[in-house]
């Protein structure tokens, strides 16, 4: 998730420039890049789908999207579950996750 508000008039090329300028990894990694506008009423999801870039845009008629707490960096990594909660309007601070086994990376 990009930490700064983004002008929602930006299209594929404009968002690609923001990603390319802030990421050391490749844009075609398959990650989903998330952008919010200043009022957090619009969200754009930008991803590489193997044969081209895809851009998804959602505008709320009422309410706003939650933005997770972001440290001093330009981005924060979210799980797919966290993204689904943001898109569905779930307040993330009210969620308590039970402990689960996670295999450590090699």
N, C-alpha and C positions, 0 to 999 in steps of 0.2 A: 504494500500500500504506500502510495506516494504521500509524503507528510504535508506538503503545501497545497493550498487550494488551486484548482486548475480551471482555466477558462474552458467551459464546455463547448465552445465553438471550435476547439481544436479537433482535428480529425486524425486519421491514421498517421500521417506524416508528422504532425505536431506532437502527438503523444510519443511516437517513436523517438523523436529528438529528445524528449524529456527522459525517456528510459535509457537511451544510448548514452546520454550525458551523465547519468547518475549511477549506472550499473557497470561493474567490472566484468560481469559474466555476459554471455551472449543473449541477445533478445530472443533468439529462436530456441531457447532452452525448454519451452513448454510451460513456463511459469505464467500465471495470470497476474497482470499488473492492474492495480486498482487506483482510480482517481475520483476525487470528490470535488464539487464546487464549493465556494465559500460558505454558502448557506446550508450545505450538506443535503440539498433536496434532489441532487442528481448524482448518479454514479456511472462511471464508464469502466468496463473491464476490457483489457487489451491482451490478446494472447496469440501465439503462433500455433496453428493447428496442423502442422506437417506439410501443407501445400500452400499456405498463405496466412496472412494475418486476419484476425477476426476482432471486431469491435462491437461490444454490447453496451447499450445505453438504457438506463432506467431513470425516469423522472417521477418523483412522488407528487401526488396531488395535495397531500396533507402530511405533515410530520417531517422528520428528517432522519438521515442515516447516522448511525453511531460511528464515531471515529475512535479507534483504540488509542491508548496513550502511546505517544511516539517519543523516543529519546532524542538526543541531539542529531541523530542521523537523518538522512532524507527519506528513508524507507523503513518499513517494519514488515516482518514476515508473518503471515497468517496461515492457519490451517484451513482446509476446505470447510470444515465445520464452522469455524469462526466467520468465514465469508458468507456461508449460508445464513447464519444468525443475523449478520448485518443486513443482508438482503431482505430477510423476513421481518425485521424490526424488533428482534429480541435484544433486550438490554444485557450486554455481555457481563457487566459487573454483578448481575443477579444470578448468574449461572455458576453452579458449583460442580466441578467435574470430580468424579470418583477416580481413585488411583487405578491405573491399568499398567500392565506390563508393556514395556517398550524395549525392543532389541536395540542395543547400542551399535552405532555405526562402526564399521571396521576400519 
